[in-house]
Amino acid sequence: MASAPHVSSENPAALPAAPALFQELSGYLKPDDLTQVRAAYHFSESAHQGQYRKSGEPYIAHPLAVANILAQWHLDSQALTAALLHDVVEDTSVTKGQIAEQFGRPVAELVDGVSKLDRIQFDTHEHAQAENFRKMLLAMARDVRVMLIKLADRLHNMRTLDAVHTEKRQRIARETLDIYAPIANRLGLNSIYQEMEDLSFRHLFPDRYRVLAKAVRTARGNRREVVGKVLESIERRLREHGIDAQVQGREKHLHSVYRKMREKHLSFAQVHDVFGFRVIVRDHMACYMALGLLHGLYKPIPGKFKDYIAIPKANGYQSLHTTLFGPFGSPIEIQIRTAEMHKIAEAGVASHWLYKSSDTSLSELQQKTHQWLQSLLEMQSESGDSVEFLEHLKVDLFPDEVYVFTPKGRIMSLPRGATAVDFAYAVHTDIGNRCVAVKINQELMPLRTELRNGDRVEIVTASHAKPNPLWLNFVATAKARAHIRHFLKTMHFSESVQLGSRLLQQALANFRKTHADIHDAQWDKLVRDSNARSRDEILSDVGLGKRLAVVVAHQLLALGEPLRPEARPTGAVVVRGSEGFAVQFARCCGPIPGDPIIGIINKGQGMVIHTHDCPLAAKSNRDPERVLDVQWDANPTKLFDVGIRLVVANQRGVLAKVAAEIAAAESNIQNVAVDPDDGGTYTVMRFTVQVMNRMHLARIVRDLRRIPEVVRIGRSKG
Ligand code: MN
């Protein structure tokens, strides 16, 4: 098979597939886009020059075939371009940069995405692992188009698998059956799914395939007359009642017959639904009417009716299914659907993936995907429960989880944002408690590193190692958090004091201080202020992770001499208690001096100042150790942005009056927004102004109230 002659490729453009592709594309692409796809074809053809497939064809035949499959789905020019180039980076000297330069970044990203999927091989046969692997591939694809190219690539490789040697053929067929066919099914790409399953079946079990195919052929011959009769009477019955319908005989694909025989321990003769009929009508109403008519024509088998229109399958599939007692005693399966449902049943995701313009950036692309989900939602909400379907797809396309490999090739799923420490605890509590370092894709990385899809993670442990309270600052899983806390709790008091002292030492170093710089008076005051019994209790709290070392360090220093400027990343201290932190003022509530405030320490050790009553702050308040009581400095010199909202009589010149009053109150206007004039009596104005504090704001508000046109005025938040 592999010894096919090397064909000279003087003129590979003469491959019949090329003109066919461009013929198809000219039907729906704009001329400019067509030119780009054509350029990609020539680029790919010369990059693959001198390479041949196992079948002996010039290599370009493969990307061309992949592009042809995508053209059937009317994919956009970026996807088509990427399909033609999909093996170029892996198999030739062309780089991703060159592709970006010549065909744009989005195309380069698509090619890169496909190459990344190519590099991951699946080698366990565990069922649960296969499911995780599918999810990981989908998550890695990010852009659905990457998966569509990959599926088309795999489909063409399956179609030409005869040329490949036995061992590899078995591996690829197994992988296709376990991984890619289910993904195609999940995305609703029915015809690809069926073809992949049947091709895999043929290569994995050639004998069973041959026997079953023959049985189906024979049965088809035997039943031909029956099928014709049923078809005719269905058509007649619908026509008589004025229903426009297209009626087709259909055959189950071989692998699903085989699966049914295996799962239900049936002989071929016992599998009834090998043949069936499909009725395609104009709208939902007609589906149900056709159903009623057919139930009048032949008796339905009780319990066999399913309404997938009202409750679509997880992949978006919709139809009515029913089984009838046929005229010759054999049951007949019938599917009833609209043309739209039929399109989705055959091509799934791809049926919606028709771009109007080709220059879409990645964010736009995500938007498009959202739009597409939205359109599905609308389409399905007409008919009922679509939530399950959408949830399902969202999980697949925008997963909240990352999938990573253990050193042994097992796949673990973790929540997005999970770090190496979360991974360690997910593997085993002991590994978590003893982890000291991590290798991600063979490279030593910090334990706080966030994991990405497809990472291979190896935890380095040491028998004497202990959990570090600082990990609590970055772990993302409840399990890791609980175990770290539990470990710290069970530590002896003296140990926790020691650990706390060490952590405080580290924190003080950030301020260029040591323990020696802290006087007893500072300690005594802190012990008093925080209602602790002793200095050791505070240290122990730090060691146990109940207090953050950086917070204690900074409280101690604040009780001593004023901090030197270099210890204050934000320059002038406007909030007491925030020294040593990079301070930001929350946008949600926009605090100004005079407002009661709290400081919330975030992951990166910065502090965000919120007002006491900010609902957003209350949310992050769940973690009390991150919340710091802070106060405004007596005389902050800075000005603060604050929003005010006015309802004013819609009269000429009112904006100028308001602006003049604000300026007179010694404030600056940062921003103005006025609702469009709809001819109404009142209108709304929103200002962002700068104030020194609440009193200053109160003065401005009082002055503005004096303007006769101002009906209502208030501070606006968020
Ligand atoms: Mn390929």
Residues whose N, C-alpha, C, O or C-beta is under 5 A from the ligand:
A	BS01	MN	D87 D153
